């Protein structure tokens, strides 16, 4: 027995209601996503298409441009491809995260503090006429009155 028109209408309304519920839930989930997640999903979905388009533009441009202009266009296309591939690899987690910059500064300060404990070699400066000679350990720097520097040992 085939469903009546009233049952078909009710079924269509129920399906439409569930579709709207699903769309609302999807919109709620996307609104809760961070910008990085949204960008990552977009680049992940369309990244290969973008790479193909950029490479195609380069090929087409090489057919019509003069030799002097091709190098600049290829440089820009290469930079674009590199940036896009870098974004894709960051999204995929293929590259390690960089160390935070403050850790680098702290490590440099520790190295400088370590050097303070060491005894430095004495420095000696000799001035003879217009020539200056600076000696520190095995390093010797000589300059004359015309500001030419020579390094030797």
C-alpha angles and dihedrals in degrees: 000000000000120000116258124245090257092054091047090051092049091049091051091050091049092050091047089050092052091046090055091047091052092047091049091050091048091050090049092051093047091049090053092051119099121245089251092056093048093048091045092053092048094049090043092054098042105022097103091049090052092049091049091049093049092048091048091051089053093051093047092046091052090058095055108028129086118252094253093055098043093072093057093046093047090049091054092045091049091051091049092050092047092051093047094047089048090053091049093050092048091051091048090049093238093136128059118245114256120250114260112263095235090063089057091052092048091050090051091051091050090051091051091049090050090055091055090068093056122089111243124221115252120258123224126194121195122189118193116172106306095342125095123195121190118193126187117165107309094341118099124182120187128188133174132209091275091064095247111147126208125187119203144133 
